């Protein structure tokens, strides 16, 4: 039996709503209500979203901004970003899909308010990708064109956007060749992303993955080593995750290359 979205939503909210409401309603009366201050606080909390309760706190603060400023497309796409992160941390498929659906909804709202919202289009494409990965290969194939469309829009609005290149690069690596996939394009796009922002660790990690798929073991090792040389990563939370994955991959590649 297929469960309704309402049923799934109930399951999801049972585990998150209490923490969210406590944060939302327990902001002290003396807490600065200025929009700029709320943004600053939300960004600081989101930057440590891996700490217990901080993802929910960030969600609550962005929701508060939107409550007072319903037409704020920036707060909407940042709320979308927070739900995308929330979904990444969940283990149950239904709950992950619900979080990604909420992320998609907020991204669409941002775009409805501002059709030129770079963050809105970026998060919409990411939400599509996360949903596709969670649903499985066959369903994700139908999302290839929508993801490409959103990333193309981002690059038209912001030609130097490294994350859009990253998303396209991963897509080209994972998509079969007969569906437009290309490992060469994947590698080229990741090189471009690194040139734009060499301190974003995920670019180096995914470049290594693409090199690995292309049977370029030594190049993959060098990409990982360059990642570990980064002193000031753009996103420290992401960097901590990337480093754990990269360490295991580097150990494996070193063994393979030495054999």
N, C-alpha and C positions, 0 to 999 in steps of 0.2 A: 504494500500500500504506500502510495506517495504521500508524504506528510506535507501539510500546507505550510506556507511561510510563517503564518501566525504561530503554529505549533513549534516550529524551529526557533522563532524569535523568543517564545516563552522559555525554552530551554536555555537559550543564550543569556537572557536577562537575569535569570535566577542566580547566575554565577557572577554577574557584573553590576547589576543595578544598585544593590545595597551600597557598595563602595562608591559608586558614582554619585548617588544621592547624598551620602554623608559629606563628600567633598563639596558638592555643589551648594548645599544649604548651610554648611558650617563655616563658610568663609566669614571671618570676623568682621563686625561692623566697621572697624577701623581700616580694613583692607582697602587699598586704593582702588577706586572704581573707574579711574580714567582708562580709556581704551588702550592707550599706549602702554600703561603699566600692566594691564591684563595681558597684552601681547607679550611683553617682556617676560612676565612670570610664566606664561604658557610655554614660551620657547625654551626657557631655562629648564623647566620640568621635562619637556619633551626630549631635551638633549641628554637627560638621564632616565629615559623611559624604561630602561632595563631594570631599574630599581623597583622594588615592590610598591604597587599602588600608584606609581607615577604616570603610567599610561592612562589610567582612569582620571587622575587629576588633570592631565593635559586635556583630555576629552571634555571634562567639566568646564574648564576655563574657556576653551574655544566655544563651547555651547553657550556660555554666559555672554561672550562677546556677540555671538549671533543673536541671542535673545534681545540684546539691547540695540543691535545693528543688523537687522535681518537681510540687508542688501550687501553685506560685507563678503565679497567673493573670496577674499584672501583667507578669512577665518573659515569659510566653508571648505576650501581645498585643504587647509591645514587640519581640519577636523576629519576630512576624508583620509589624509595621511595617517592620522592617529588610529583610525579604525583599521587601516591596512596593517599597521604594526600590530594592533590587537589581534587581528586574524592570524598573523604569522606565528603568534605565541600559543594559539589554541591547538589542541590535539584532535578534537572531534571534527570530522569532516563537515557535518551540518552546521556546527557553530562557526567554523572557519568561513564557510560559504556565506553565512549570514553577515559576518563582520565585513567580508569583501563586498557584499551587496550594499551594505550601509555606506561603505566607502565609495562605491559607484554612485549611489544616490546623491551624496553630498558633492561629489565632483560634478555631477550633472547640474546640480543647483548652482554651483559656482559659475559654470559655463552659461547657464540660462541668464544669470545676472550680468556676466561679462564674457562675451563670446571670444574675447582675446585673452582670457585668463590662461597664462602659461601653466600655472600650477594646477588649474582645473583639468586641462587637457592631459597633462602629464599623469595626474592621479587617476583619471578615468582609464587611460591606457594601462596603467599598472594594475588597477582593479580588475580589468578584463583579463589580464595575464594571470593574476593570482587565481581568479575563478577558473580559468581554463586549466591551470596546473592541478587544481584541486579536483576538478570534475573528471579529468582523464584525457587521454590523447585525442580520441574521436571528437569529443565536445570542444576541446581546445582548438581544433583545426578551424572551426567556424568563427573563431575570434581573431584569426590572423589578420584579416583585412581591417577590422575595427581598430586593432592595436596599431597597425601601420598608419592608419588614417590619423589617429590621435598624435602619434609621434611626429608625423609629417607636419601636422598643424603646429606642434610645439616648435619644430625647427624653422618653420616659416616665420613664426613670431619671435623666436630667439635662436638665431643661427649658431650660437656658441653654446648651446645647451648640451652638456656632457651626459646628463642622465638619459635624455632621449636617445642619444647614440648608443648608450649602454643597453637600453631596453631593446632597441632594434637589433643590436649585435647578438644578444642572448636569443632573441627570436629566430634570427637567421641560422644560429647554430642548432637550435632544437627542431626547427621545422624541416621536414623531408625535402630533398632537392626537387621532387616533382611538385611540391607546393610552394616553391620559390625560395627554399632554404639555400644558404651558401656559406660555407665555412670561411671562404676567402673574404667575403663581405663582413662576416662577423669579426674576423681579425682586424681588418682595416678600420672598422668603426670603433673598435676598442682602442686601437692605437690613437685614433683621433680624439677619443674621450680622454685618454691619458694626457695627450698633448694639451688639452684645454684645462684639465684639472688633474695633475699628477698625484695629488694628495688624497684622492678618493680611492680607498683600498679595494673596493669591489671591482673597479675597472681592471686592476692588475690580476686579481683572482680569476675573473671571468676570461681574461686574455689567456691565462694559463690553461683554463679549461678548454678554450677553443684551440689552442696549440696542441693540447693533448689529443683532442678529437682528430686533429690533422696529422697525428703521428710525429709531431715536432717536440720530442721530449726535452731536448736541451733548451729550446726556446721557452718552454713552459717553466722549466726550473729557473731560468733567468728572470722571467716575469715575476715569479713568486719571491725570489731574492730581492728584487727591486721593491716589492711591496713591503717587505720587512725593513727596508731602509727608510721608510717614511717616518719622520719624526713628529709631525703635526697633522694627523689625519683629519680630513674634513668632517667626518662623523665618527666620533670615538666609540659610540655604541656599536655601529656597524663594523668598525675596525676590529673590535674585540671578537666579534663573531667570525669575521673574515680570517683573522689570524689563526683561530683554532682550526678552521677548515683548511687553510693554506699549509699549516704545519703538518697535518696528516698527509696532505697531498704531496708536499715536498719530500717527506720521508719516503713515500711510495715511489715517486718519480726518481729519486736519487738511487734507490735500489734497482729499479728497472734500467736506468741508464748505465749503471755500473756493471750490469750483468753482461 
